Amino acid sequence: MAKIKVIDTEVTIVLINDNDYISITDIAKHKTDDTSATIGNWMRNRNTLEFLGLWETLYNPSFKPLEFEGFKKEAGLNAFTMSPQKWINTTDSIGFISKSGRYGGTFAHKDIAFKFASWISVEFELYILKEFQRLKEEEQKHIGWSAHRELTKINYHIHTDAIKHNLIPKALTAFQISMVYANEADVLNMALFGIIAKQWREQNPDLKGNIRDYASINELICLSNLENLNALFINENLPQKERLVKLNQIAIQQMGILKEVENKKLT
């Protein structure tokens, strides 16, 4: 669940079956406190019904067209009423979702929600589209960060395997072995961040996790490369001090390249 601020209204968005559904109850609050009546007035409009029927026909194999045709014939009559629940129950609609509880209300697929927003206000429609797009861009950035974080974890296993086969003699205790792993992890931390894990924790006592959890995407990309290179250097029996110097030089070079690429994207 996510929330966006549109003008003076907070709008809730939920992900259902990999599709974004937006609270039209929240959207209606921009116009009135009587949200159910506002949504009902919009849905009883003939143009709205035709839009909803076409949308369901395109995306919903279980949609009931005969029941929809019955609604179309009644649209425009003074006695005709419509609500999301009535539409769902009669036509097997997937365009609307009714949720109960603290974060309840009527949610509509984003296509339908944007249509409703345009009926509420053209200005509101433009702002909700802008804020929705901003949210999607932020989500993509987070997905990219998570993907690189997972890649770093995979490379970490390659890195520790090289340590296991080349730096850990037999008959060491489990504690001694863990110290070797931690020591090599700090070689990478020092090469990239200029600080070891313990120093970072001492400087950031209120933060949870470790230094890598707060790394940028560029830093995670570079760290992934450094892990592979350090594994290679270990296999080649290079001393730790020599490896640290090489890794630091590579980190400086790669971060510079990544920064240039990032700047080009912004221009």
C-alpha positions, 0 to 999 in steps of 0.5 A: 500500500502506498499514499500520494498527496494530490493537492490537499487530498491524500490518496491510497494506492494498493497493488492487487494481482500486479495491478495498481488500484487507486482509492476513488473514495479518497479522490471523491473526498476532494469534492465532498464528504458524501463520497458514496453519493458522488461515486454513484452519481458518476457511475449512473452517467451513461458515458461512464457506464459505456466506458466501464463496460468497454474496459471490462470487455477488454480486460475481463474474460468473466464480464457479463455483457448481457447484464451490462446491456441491461444497465445501459438501457436504464441509464438516464432514467430518474429511478436508475441508480448505480454503485460499485458494489452493484456493478461488481455483483451484477457484472462480475467486474474486476475494475472495482474492489471494495475493501473494509477496515481502517484502510477500506473504501472503493478502489478502482483500477488506475485506468478507471480511477483516472477517468473518475479523477477527470470527472471530479476536476481536470486540475485534480486529474493532472496532479494525480497523474503527476504524483502517480508517475512520481511514485512509479519512478521511485518504486523503480529506483527501489527495485533497481537498488534491491536488485543490485543489493541481491547481486552484491549478496550473490557475489559475496558468496563467491568472495567468501568461497575464495577466502575459504579455499585460500586464506583459512588454514585447517583446524581454526575455530569457528570464531577464528574463521569468522574473524577472517571473513569479517576482516576481508569484508572490511577490506572491501568496505575500506576500499570503497567507503574509506571506513570499516564496519565497526567504525560505521556502527560507532558513527551511526548508533541509531541506524539499523543494519550495516553500511551496505544497507545504506549504500547508493545504487552506484556504490552497490554496483561498484561493490559487486565488482570489487567482490569479484575482483577481490576473489580473483586477487585472493586466488592469485595469492596477492597479499591483503595490503596489495589487494586493498590498494588495487581495490581502492584504485579500481573503486575510485575509477569505477565510481567516477565512471558511474557518476559520469554516466549518471550525469549524462542521463540528467542532461 
